Amino acid sequence: MLDTFKRYSNTWVAKILMALLILSFGLFGIANVFTNLGSSSVARVGNQSISAVEFDRAYRQQLNNITRQTGRQPSPEEAMAFGIPGSVLNQLASNAALDQMVADYGIGASDEMVSEMIAQDPNFATTLGVFDRAQFTQMLRQNGFTESEYIDAQAESVQRSQVIRGLFGGAMAPATILQISNRVQNDTRTIDYFTISTNVLDTIEAPTEEQLTTYLEQNQAQYRAEAKKKIDVLVLTPESLARSLEASEEELRAEYEAAGDQLTTAETRNVTLWRLNDDAQAATLVQGIAQGQSLDQILAVNNFGISATPLGQITRDQIEDEAIAIAAFDGDKGLTIADAATGKVAVMVRNIVPETQLSFEEAQEQLLARVNAKKARDQILDKIDEIEEQRATLRPISEIAAEVGLETQTIEITQSGVGLNEVNDLPAEGQERLLTAINNAEQDALLPAVTIGANAMAWFDLLEETTARDLTLEEVREELETAWLETQRAQALAEKADALVAQINDGTAIFDVASEVGQIAQPSLPLTRRGDGSFITANVASAAFSGGEGHADAVRLSDGTYLVFQVTGITAAEPSDIEQDNLIALSDSVADDLYQQFITARRDDLGVSINQGTLNQILSLDQ
């Protein structure tokens, strides 16, 4: 059956149809039939229904993906603006169109195929790569699947893949596309080139008052004071609450009795390093130590030209290179060779001082932190409720904070968030939420608490608002003068580069043009459109490939200098240069294009009906 599909897809009739069916599938722009399909269905493609449960699951997964990336779940309106519902329905409609073909032609999927597919999914595997049923069950539960639903979904996926492979698995890129791609990838050119910087320019005088005024007017948008708000803010986290608490000696001693054996000094070792020049030196050291020689004897006999780097008596955490840390702390005294990031390193360990348990007096600070952290975890929710009750009385947050033993901060925050990093104890994941609340805040209004993390809240009062305004010349004079001069130099250098190119185009040899500005033109290595792998970058190569032999141009580099060049040679790629990886990639691209055209035509042929009422309910949109 699949061979029949494949033969049909290679006929001239199919190719003509494929060439015509290029119009994209816009879910809400095509001539859909909006009708009542029943509350359990969102849409129907041919005889295949897309259930509300199926759409809701796929839609929620997309929202969760965006939430993980941005830290915030988009609202229904934002999701619609992003095109998420359309993207989800588009994919489900494609699957339904394939499912119709599966049903029409009786394509199946054996239990063995489905079982193998699930067993090989790395999402369900242990660190050793073995299928873990407990992890499988947990992930299904997290994503809203029962086991039977997931197995059925995977069976359908296997069936669809058989259709796709049968139709498009053997599609090959035409020879013309391969040859064009080969030329684009592997044609080479050579250029003569030199670079110029602002050193070739005459001195540019400082700007006049009139020039500065004009420049500021033209670029005023870059010189504005942001709108900002002055707030009193209280941030409550388990950590900040813990610092406000006290603990009795009885509590500290009880904690010491329970966990004193965990309160220890870190092990220290006296470590000295010798950074070796090569593997031969490492082998000589190892051999000498094995023969009973001391390190001093080995270094005295062999002129290694290396010196010791004593690190002193240190803890493991003080060594940045993990390989050196392992060599120094995972063994006993003596010499070890470590494969460090910078090369072979000889590590000598002396005077090991093992970790020891701290006395009660020595552990006071750690005990206090542990006791108060436990208290904070137990009290945080009650403290949040207490502040919220006080907040309902419309009292300033500074008064409430003082009453409950906490402190507020008075700080100015700009509309873009400048100043947020000065808010004590504010978690990174809570910064965007707090900034949004501040930007939306209005004076003389009761402002709600802001959730800034797990068991973490923030409250603030808006004290003062400053609107955005244009900065005056006096406020930005120094900065403006620097920017004006940089602009003038950049413009003058661009004009100089163009003038040099014009000289080359007029027939002056590039070597003579370079000499006029104190430079020496030099030939490049053969370069492709990606550059030469060293100095000549892709943007320079692109300019070089935009003209034939003798073509001259100048390209601005990332550091502001200009590279002036002239094309001296063109070499076309040989057909034998086509790489197998490139052939596979192009053929896969052709197959994907054919599939997209085919599935679009298939959906249009079957017809798509959408249950707008059920869809709106899932999307939480107004009817």
C-alpha positions as CSV (number, residue, x, y, z in Angstrom):
1,M,0.0,0.0,0.0
2,L,2.8,2.4,0.9
3,D,4.6,1.6,-2.3
4,T,1.4,2.6,-4.2
5,F,1.5,6.0,-2.4
6,K,5.1,6.4,-3.2
7,R,4.7,5.6,-6.9
8,Y,1.8,8.0,-7.1
9,S,3.9,10.8,-5.4
10,N,6.5,10.4,-8.2
11,T,4.1,10.7,-11.1
12,W,4.0,13.8,-13.2
13,V,0.4,14.4,-12.2
14,A,1.4,14.4,-8.5
15,K,4.3,16.7,-9.2
16,I,2.0,19.2,-11.0
17,L,-0.4,19.1,-8.1
18,M,2.4,19.6,-5.7
19,A,3.7,22.6,-7.6
20,L,0.2,24.2,-7.5
21,L,-0.6,23.5,-3.8
22,I,1.8,26.0,-2.2
23,L,-0.8,28.3,-0.5
24,S,-0.2,28.2,3.3
25,F,-2.8,27.0,5.7
26,G,-4.1,29.9,7.9
27,L,-6.3,28.3,10.5
28,F,-8.6,31.2,10.9
29,G,-8.3,32.6,7.4
30,I,-9.4,29.7,5.3
31,A,-13.0,29.0,4.4
32,N,-13.7,27.0,7.5
33,V,-17.2,25.8,8.5
34,F,-17.9,27.2,12.0
35,T,-20.6,24.8,13.2
36,N,-21.6,22.9,16.3
37,L,-19.6,19.7,16.4
38,G,-20.6,18.9,20.0
39,S,-19.0,20.1,23.2
40,S,-16.5,17.3,23.2
41,S,-14.9,18.3,19.8
42,V,-12.9,21.4,18.9
43,A,-12.6,20.6,15.2
44,R,-13.1,18.0,12.5
45,V,-10.9,17.2,9.5
46,G,-12.8,14.9,7.2
47,N,-14.1,12.1,9.4
48,Q,-11.5,12.7,12.1
49,S,-12.5,14.7,15.2
50,I,-10.0,16.7,17.3
51,S,-11.3,16.3,20.8
52,A,-11.5,19.2,23.3
53,V,-9.3,17.1,25.7
54,E,-6.7,16.6,22.9
55,F,-6.6,20.3,22.0
56,D,-6.5,21.5,25.6
57,R,-3.6,19.1,26.5
58,A,-1.5,20.3,23.5
59,Y,-2.4,23.9,24.1
60,R,-1.4,23.7,27.8
61,Q,1.9,22.1,26.9
62,Q,2.7,25.0,24.6
63,L,1.8,27.5,27.3
64,N,4.0,25.6,29.8
65,N,6.9,25.7,27.3
66,I,6.6,29.5,27.0
67,T,6.3,29.9,30.8
68,R,9.5,27.9,31.3
69,Q,11.3,30.2,28.8
70,T,9.9,33.6,30.0
71,G,9.1,32.9,33.6
72,R,5.5,34.1,33.1
73,Q,2.4,32.4,31.6
74,P,0.9,34.4,28.8
75,S,-2.7,35.5,29.2
76,P,-5.4,34.1,26.8
77,E,-5.2,37.4,24.8
78,E,-1.4,37.2,24.7
79,A,-1.5,33.6,23.6
80,M,-3.9,34.5,20.8
81,A,-1.6,37.4,19.7
82,F,1.4,35.0,19.7
83,G,-0.6,32.6,17.4
84,I,-0.4,29.7,19.9
85,P,-3.9,28.4,19.4
86,G,-3.6,28.6,15.7
87,S,-0.2,26.8,15.8
88,V,-1.6,24.0,18.0
89,L,-4.8,23.6,15.9
90,N,-2.6,23.6,12.7
91,Q,-0.5,20.7,14.0
92,L,-3.6,18.7,15.2
93,A,-5.3,19.3,11.9
94,S,-2.3,17.9,10.1
95,N,-2.3,14.9,12.3
96,A,-6.0,14.4,11.7
97,A,-5.5,14.6,7.9
98,L,-2.9,11.8,8.2
99,D,-5.1,9.8,10.5
100,Q,-7.8,9.9,7.8
101,M,-5.3,8.4,5.3
102,V,-4.4,5.8,7.9
103,A,-8.0,4.9,8.3
104,D,-8.7,4.9,4.6
105,Y,-5.8,2.5,3.8
106,G,-5.9,0.4,6.9
107,I,-2.3,1.2,8.0
108,G,-1.6,-0.3,11.5
109,A,1.1,-0.3,14.1
110,S,2.1,-3.5,15.9
111,D,2.3,-3.6,19.7
112,E,6.0,-4.4,19.3
113,M,6.7,-1.2,17.3
114,V,4.9,0.9,19.9
115,S,6.6,-0.7,22.8
116,E,10.0,-0.3,21.3
117,M,9.3,3.4,20.6
118,I,8.3,4.0,24.2
119,A,11.1,2.0,25.7
120,Q,13.7,3.9,23.6
121,D,12.4,7.4,24.6
122,P,15.2,9.0,26.7
123,N,12.5,10.9,28.8
124,F,11.6,7.6,30.4
125,A,15.1,6.3,31.0
126,T,17.4,6.2,34.0
127,T,20.9,7.7,33.9
128,L,22.1,4.3,32.7
129,G,19.7,4.6,29.7
130,V,17.3,1.8,31.0
131,F,13.5,2.3,30.7
132,D,12.1,3.2,34.2
133,R,8.4,2.5,34.6
134,A,8.1,4.7,37.6
135,Q,9.5,7.7,35.7
136,F,7.2,6.8,32.8
137,T,4.1,6.8,35.0
138,Q,5.1,10.1,36.7
139,M,5.7,11.9,33.5
140,L,2.4,10.8,32.0
141,R,0.6,12.0,35.2
142,Q,2.4,15.4,35.0
143,N,1.3,15.8,31.3
144,G,-2.3,14.8,31.9
145,F,-2.1,11.4,30.1
146,T,-3.4,8.0,31.3
147,E,-1.2,5.1,30.2
148,S,-3.7,3.9,27.6
149,E,-4.1,7.4,26.2
150,Y,-0.4,7.7,25.8
151,I,0.0,4.3,24.2
152,D,-2.8,5.1,21.7
153,A,-1.2,8.4,20.9
154,Q,2.2,6.8,20.2
155,A,0.5,4.1,18.0
156,E,-1.1,6.9,16.0
157,S,2.3,8.6,15.7
158,V,3.8,5.3,14.4
159,Q,1.0,5.0,11.8
160,R,1.5,8.6,10.6
161,S,5.2,8.2,10.3
162,Q,4.7,5.2,8.0
163,V,2.5,7.3,5.7
164,I,5.1,10.1,5.7
165,R,8.1,7.8,5.1
166,G,6.1,6.0,2.4
167,L,5.3,9.1,0.5
168,F,8.4,11.2,0.9
169,G,11.1,9.0,2.4
170,G,12.9,8.6,-1.0
171,A,12.6,12.2,-2.2
172,M,16.0,13.4,-3.5
173,A,17.1,16.9,-4.2
174,P,17.3,17.6,-8.0
175,A,20.7,17.8,-9.6
176,T,20.3,21.5,-10.4
177,I,19.6,22.3,-6.7
178,L,22.6,20.2,-5.6
179,Q,24.9,21.9,-8.1
180,I,23.7,25.4,-7.1
181,S,24.1,24.5,-3.4
182,N,27.6,23.1,-4.2
183,R,28.6,26.4,-5.9
184,V,27.2,28.5,-3.1
185,Q,29.0,26.4,-0.5
186,N,32.3,25.7,-2.2
187,D,33.1,28.4,-4.7
188,T,36.2,30.3,-3.7
189,R,37.7,33.7,-4.3
190,T,40.9,35.5,-3.5
191,I,41.3,39.2,-2.7
192,D,44.0,41.7,-2.1
193,Y,43.1,43.9,0.9
194,F,44.2,46.4,3.6
195,T,42.5,48.0,6.6
196,I,42.2,51.6,7.7
197,S,41.3,53.1,11.0
198,T,40.7,56.7,12.3
199,N,44.5,57.1,12.3
200,V,44.3,58.0,8.6
201,L,42.0,61.0,9.3
202,D,42.8,64.6,9.9
203,T,42.1,66.0,13.4
204,I,38.4,66.7,13.9
205,E,37.8,69.9,16.0
206,A,35.6,69.9,19.0
207,P,32.0,70.7,18.2
208,T,30.5,74.2,18.5
209,E,27.6,75.0,20.8
210,E,25.3,75.1,17.7
211,Q,26.6,71.7,16.5
212,L,25.9,70.2,19.9
213,T,22.5,71.7,20.1
214,T,21.6,70.4,16.6
215,Y,23.0,66.9,17.4
216,L,21.0,66.7,20.6
217,E,17.8,67.7,18.8
218,Q,18.4,65.0,16.2
219,N,19.2,62.3,18.8
220,Q,17.0,63.5,21.7
221,A,15.3,60.0,21.9
222,Q,18.7,58.7,23.1
223,Y,19.0,61.3,25.8
224,R,16.0,61.1,28.0
225,A,15.5,60.6,31.7
226,E,13.3,57.6,32.4
227,A,10.1,57.8,34.3
228,K,10.7,56.5,37.8
229,K,8.8,55.8,41.0
230,K,9.9,56.2,44.6
231,I,8.6,53.4,46.7
232,D,8.7,51.9,50.2
233,V,9.1,48.2,49.7
234,L,9.0,45.2,52.1
235,V,10.4,41.9,50.8
236,L,9.5,38.9,52.8
237,T,11.3,35.6,52.1
238,P,12.2,32.7,54.5
239,E,15.8,34.1,54.5
240,S,14.9,37.7,55.3
241,L,12.5,36.5,58.0
242,A,15.2,34.2,59.5
243,R,17.5,37.2,59.9
244,S,14.9,39.0,62.0
245,L,14.4,36.2,64.5
246,E,16.2,35.4,67.7
247,A,17.1,32.0,69.3
248,S,17.6,31.1,72.9
249,E,20.6,29.2,74.1
250,E,18.4,26.2,74.9
251,E,17.3,26.1,71.3
252,L,20.9,26.4,70.1
253,R,22.1,23.6,72.3
254,A,19.2,21.4,71.2
255,E,20.2,22.0,67.6
256,Y,23.8,21.2,68.5
257,E,22.8,17.9,70.1
258,A,20.7,17.0,67.1
259,A,23.1,18.0,64.3
260,G,26.4,18.9,65.9
261,D,28.2,16.1,64.0
262,Q,27.3,17.9,60.7
263,L,29.0,21.1,61.9
264,T,32.6,20.6,61.0
265,T,35.7,22.5,59.9
266,A,36.7,21.8,56.3
267,E,39.6,19.5,55.6
268,T,42.8,21.4,54.6
269,R,45.9,20.3,52.8
270,N,49.2,21.9,52.0
271,V,49.3,21.9,48.2
272,T,52.1,22.8,45.7
273,L,51.8,22.8,41.9
274,W,54.3,22.4,39.1
275,R,52.9,23.2,35.6
276,L,54.6,20.8,33.3
277,N,55.6,21.6,29.7
278,D,54.7,18.2,28.1
279,D,53.7,14.6,28.7
280,A,57.4,13.6,28.7
281,Q,58.0,15.6,31.9
282,A,55.0,13.9,33.5
283,A,56.2,10.4,32.6
284,T,59.7,11.2,34.0
285,L,58.2,12.4,37.3
286,V,55.9,9.3,37.6
287,Q,58.8,7.0,36.8
288,G,61.2,8.7,39.2
289,I,58.6,8.5,42.1
290,A,58.0,4.8,41.3
291,Q,61.8,4.2,41.6
292,G,61.8,5.8,45.1
293,Q,63.3,9.2,44.1
294,S,62.1,12.4,45.8
295,L,60.6,15.2,43.8
296,D,63.6,17.4,44.6
297,Q,66.0,14.7,43.3
298,I,64.0,14.3,40.0
299,L,63.9,18.1,39.4
300,A,67.6,18.4,40.2
301,V,68.6,15.7,37.7
302,N,66.3,16.8,35.0
303,N,66.4,20.4,33.7
304,F,62.6,20.9,33.3
305,G,62.7,24.7,33.4
306,I,59.6,24.8,35.7
307,S,59.0,26.4,39.1
308,A,56.8,25.6,42.0
309,T,53.5,27.4,42.7
310,P,52.8,26.9,46.5
311,L,49.0,27.2,47.2
312,G,49.5,26.8,51.0
313,Q,47.2,25.1,53.5
314,I,43.9,25.3,51.7
315,T,40.4,23.7,51.4
316,R,39.1,21.9,48.4
317,D,36.7,24.8,47.5
318,Q,39.7,27.1,47.1
319,I,40.9,25.2,44.0
320,E,39.1,26.2,40.8
321,D,40.3,23.5,38.5
322,E,38.3,20.3,39.2
323,A,41.1,18.0,38.0
324,I,43.6,19.6,40.3
325,A,41.1,19.5,43.2
326,I,40.6,15.8,42.7
327,A,44.3,15.1,42.6
328,A,44.9,17.2,45.7
329,F,42.0,15.9,47.9
330,D,40.9,12.5,46.7
331,G,44.1,10.7,47.5
332,D,46.8,10.7,50.2
333,K,50.0,12.6,50.7
334,G,52.5,12.6,47.8
335,L,52.7,13.5,44.1
336,T,49.9,13.1,41.6
337,I,49.8,14.2,37.9
338,A,46.5,16.0,37.0
339,D,45.1,16.6,33.5
340,A,44.2,20.2,34.2
341,A,42.4,22.6,31.8
342,T,45.8,24.2,31.1
343,G,47.7,20.9,30.6
344,K,49.6,18.5,32.8
345,V,50.2,19.6,36.4
346,A,52.2,17.9,39.1
347,V,50.4,18.2,42.4
348,M,52.3,17.6,45.7
349,V,50.2,17.2,48.9
350,R,51.6,17.6,52.4
351,N,50.3,18.1,55.9
352,I,46.7,16.8,55.7
353,V,44.5,18.3,58.5
354,P,41.2,16.3,58.5
355,E,37.8,17.9,59.2
356,T,36.9,18.2,62.9
357,Q,33.6,18.8,64.7
358,L,33.1,22.3,65.9
359,S,32.5,23.0,69.5
360,F,29.3,24.6,70.6
361,E,31.0,28.0,71.0
362,E,32.6,27.7,67.5
363,A,29.3,26.7,65.9
364,Q,27.2,29.6,67.3
365,E,26.8,31.4,64.0
366,Q,25.9,28.2,62.1
367,L,23.5,27.0,64.8
368,L,21.7,30.4,64.9
369,A,21.3,30.3,61.1
370,R,19.9,26.7,61.2
371,V,17.5,27.3,64.1
372,N,16.1,30.5,62.6
373,A,15.8,29.0,59.2
374,K,13.6,26.3,60.6
375,K,11.5,28.9,62.5
376,A,11.2,31.0,59.4
377,R,9.9,28.1,57.4
378,D,7.3,27.4,60.0
379,Q,6.3,31.0,60.5
380,I,6.4,32.5,57.0
381,L,2.8,31.8,56.0
382,D,1.5,33.2,59.3
383,K,3.7,36.2,58.9
384,I,2.3,36.8,55.4
385,D,-1.3,36.5,56.7
386,E,-0.5,39.0,59.5
387,I,0.9,41.6,57.1
388,E,-2.1,41.1,54.8
389,E,-4.5,41.7,57.6
390,Q,-2.7,44.9,58.6
391,R,-2.5,46.0,55.0
392,A,-6.3,45.9,54.8
393,T,-6.4,48.7,57.3
394,L,-4.7,51.0,54.7
395,R,-1.7,51.6,57.0
396,P,1.7,52.4,55.4
397,I,3.8,49.4,54.7
398,S,6.7,51.0,56.7
399,E,4.5,51.1,59.9
400,I,3.4,47.5,59.4
401,A,6.9,46.3,58.8
402,A,8.1,47.9,62.0
403,E,5.3,46.4,64.0
404,V,6.1,42.9,62.8
405,G,9.8,43.3,63.3
406,L,10.8,43.8,59.7
407,E,12.3,46.6,57.7
408,T,11.3,48.4,54.5
409,Q,13.6,50.0,51.9
410,T,13.0,53.4,50.3
411,I,14.2,53.2,46.7
412,E,13.7,54.6,43.2
413,I,12.9,52.3,40.4
414,T,12.9,53.3,36.7
415,Q,10.3,52.1,34.2
416,S,13.0,49.7,32.7
417,G,13.9,48.3,36.1
418,V,17.0,50.2,37.0
419,G,17.2,50.1,40.8
420,L,15.7,46.7,41.3
421,N,19.0,45.1,41.9
422,E,19.3,47.3,45.0
423,V,16.2,45.8,46.6
424,N,17.4,43.4,49.3
425,D,16.4,39.8,49.3
426,L,14.5,40.1,46.0
427,P,14.8,36.8,44.1
428,A,15.8,37.0,40.4
429,E,12.6,35.2,39.3
430,G,10.5,37.8,41.2
431,Q,12.1,41.0,39.6
432,E,9.9,41.0,36.5
433,R,6.7,40.5,38.6
434,L,7.6,43.3,41.0
435,L,8.5,45.7,38.2
436,T,5.2,45.0,36.4
437,A,3.3,45.8,39.6
438,I,5.4,49.0,40.2
439,N,4.8,50.3,36.7
440,N,1.1,49.7,37.0
441,A,0.8,51.2,40.4
442,E,-1.1,54.4,41.0
443,Q,-0.8,56.8,43.9
444,D,-3.4,56.8,46.7
445,A,-4.5,53.2,45.8
446,L,-4.3,50.1,47.9
447,L,-1.6,48.1,46.1
448,P,-1.8,44.3,46.3
449,A,0.9,42.0,47.5
450,V,3.3,40.6,44.8
451,T,4.2,36.9,44.7
452,I,8.0,36.9,44.0
453,G,8.8,33.2,44.6
454,A,7.9,30.2,46.7
455,N,6.6,31.4,50.1
456,A,8.0,34.9,49.2
457,M,6.0,38.1,48.9
458,A,6.6,41.8,48.4
459,W,4.5,44.8,49.4
460,F,5.1,48.4,48.5
461,D,3.7,51.9,48.8
462,L,4.1,54.4,46.0
463,L,5.6,57.6,47.5
464,E,6.4,59.7,44.4
465,E,6.3,59.6,40.6
466,T,8.6,61.4,38.2
467,T,7.6,61.5,34.5
468,A,10.0,60.8,31.7
469,R,11.6,64.0,30.2
470,D,14.2,65.1,27.7
471,L,17.7,65.7,29.2
472,T,19.1,69.1,28.7
473,L,22.4,70.0,26.9
474,E,24.0,70.8,30.2
475,E,23.1,67.5,31.7
476,V,24.7,65.5,28.9
477,R,27.3,67.9,27.5
478,E,30.3,65.6,28.1
479,E,28.6,62.5,26.9
480,L,27.2,64.4,23.9
481,E,30.6,65.8,22.8
482,T,32.1,62.3,22.9
483,A,29.2,60.9,20.8
484,W,29.4,63.8,18.3
485,L,33.1,63.2,17.8
486,E,32.6,59.5,17.4
487,T,29.9,60.1,14.8
488,Q,32.1,62.5,12.9
489,R,35.0,60.2,12.8
490,A,32.9,57.2,11.7
491,Q,31.4,59.3,8.9
492,A,34.8,60.6,7.8
493,L,36.3,57.1,7.9
494,A,33.4,55.8,5.7
495,E,33.9,58.6,3.2
496,K,37.7,57.9,3.2
497,A,37.0,54.2,2.5
498,D,34.6,55.1,-0.3
499,A,37.2,57.4,-1.8
500,L,39.9,54.7,-1.7
501,V,37.6,52.2,-3.4
502,A,36.8,54.9,-6.1
503,Q,40.6,55.2,-6.8
504,I,40.8,51.4,-7.3
505,N,37.8,51.4,-9.6
506,D,39.5,54.3,-11.6
507,G,42.5,52.0,-12.3
508,T,45.0,52.8,-9.5
509,A,46.6,49.6,-8.2
510,I,45.4,48.6,-4.8
511,F,49.0,48.4,-3.6
512,D,49.5,52.0,-4.5
513,V,46.2,53.1,-2.9
514,A,47.2,51.3,0.3
515,S,50.6,52.9,0.3
516,E,49.0,56.4,0.2
517,V,47.5,55.8,3.6
518,G,50.5,54.1,5.1
519,Q,49.2,50.5,4.7
520,I,50.4,47.5,2.8
521,A,47.9,45.5,0.7
522,Q,48.2,41.7,1.1
523,P,46.7,38.7,-0.6
524,S,44.1,36.6,1.2
525,L,43.8,32.8,1.4
526,P,41.1,31.3,-0.8
527,L,37.8,32.2,0.9
528,T,34.3,30.9,0.6
529,R,31.1,32.8,1.4
530,R,31.8,31.9,5.1
531,G,35.2,33.7,4.9
532,D,38.7,32.2,5.1
533,G,38.5,30.8,8.6
534,S,40.7,33.5,10.1
535,F,40.7,37.2,9.5
536,I,38.3,37.4,6.6
537,T,34.8,37.2,8.1
538,A,31.5,36.2,6.4
539,N,30.4,39.8,5.9
540,V,33.6,40.6,4.0
541,A,33.3,37.4,2.0
542,S,29.7,38.4,1.1
543,A,30.9,41.7,-0.3
544,A,33.6,39.9,-2.2
545,F,31.1,37.5,-3.8
546,S,28.8,40.4,-4.9
547,G,31.0,41.2,-7.9
548,G,33.3,39.6,-10.4
549,E,37.1,39.7,-10.8
550,G,38.4,43.2,-10.2
551,H,35.4,44.1,-8.0
552,A,36.5,46.5,-5.2
553,D,34.6,47.5,-2.1
554,A,35.1,48.5,1.6
555,V,33.5,46.7,4.5
556,R,33.1,48.1,8.1
557,L,34.5,45.6,10.6
558,S,33.2,45.0,14.1
559,D,35.8,47.3,15.7
560,G,34.9,50.2,13.5
561,T,37.8,49.9,11.1
562,Y,37.3,49.4,7.3
563,L,38.7,46.6,5.1
564,V,39.3,47.7,1.6
565,F,39.6,44.9,-1.0
566,Q,39.7,44.0,-4.6
567,V,38.8,40.5,-6.0
568,T,41.8,38.9,-7.7
569,G,40.6,35.4,-8.5
570,I,37.5,33.3,-8.9
571,T,37.4,29.5,-8.7
572,A,34.3,27.5,-9.3
573,A,33.6,24.4,-7.2
574,E,34.1,21.0,-8.8
575,P,31.0,18.7,-8.8
576,S,33.0,16.3,-6.8
577,D,33.0,18.8,-3.9
578,I,29.4,17.9,-3.0
579,E,29.5,16.5,0.5
580,Q,27.2,13.6,1.6
581,D,26.0,15.5,4.6
582,N,25.0,18.4,2.4
583,L,23.2,16.0,0.0
584,I,21.2,14.5,2.9
585,A,20.3,17.9,4.3
586,L,19.1,19.2,0.9
587,S,17.1,16.0,0.2
588,D,15.5,16.3,3.7
589,S,14.6,19.9,3.0
590,V,13.0,18.9,-0.4
591,A,11.0,16.1,1.4
592,D,9.8,18.5,4.1
593,D,8.6,21.0,1.4
594,L,6.8,18.3,-0.4
595,Y,5.2,17.1,2.8
596,Q,4.0,20.6,3.8
597,Q,2.5,21.1,0.4
598,F,0.8,17.7,0.4
599,I,-0.6,18.0,3.9
600,T,-2.0,21.5,3.2
601,A,-3.8,20.2,0.1
602,R,-5.0,17.2,2.0
603,R,-6.5,19.3,4.7
604,D,-8.2,21.6,2.2
605,D,-9.6,18.6,0.3
606,L,-11.0,17.0,3.4
607,G,-12.3,20.3,4.8
608,V,-11.8,21.7,8.3
609,S,-14.8,22.4,10.6
610,I,-14.1,24.4,13.8
611,N,-16.3,24.5,16.9
612,Q,-15.7,28.1,17.9
613,G,-17.8,28.0,21.1
614,T,-15.8,25.1,22.6
615,L,-12.6,26.6,21.4
616,N,-13.3,29.9,23.1
617,Q,-14.2,28.1,26.3
618,I,-10.8,26.3,26.4
619,L,-9.0,29.5,25.5
620,S,-11.0,31.4,28.2
621,L,-12.0,34.0,25.6
622,D,-15.3,35.9,25.5
623,Q,-18.0,34.3,23.4
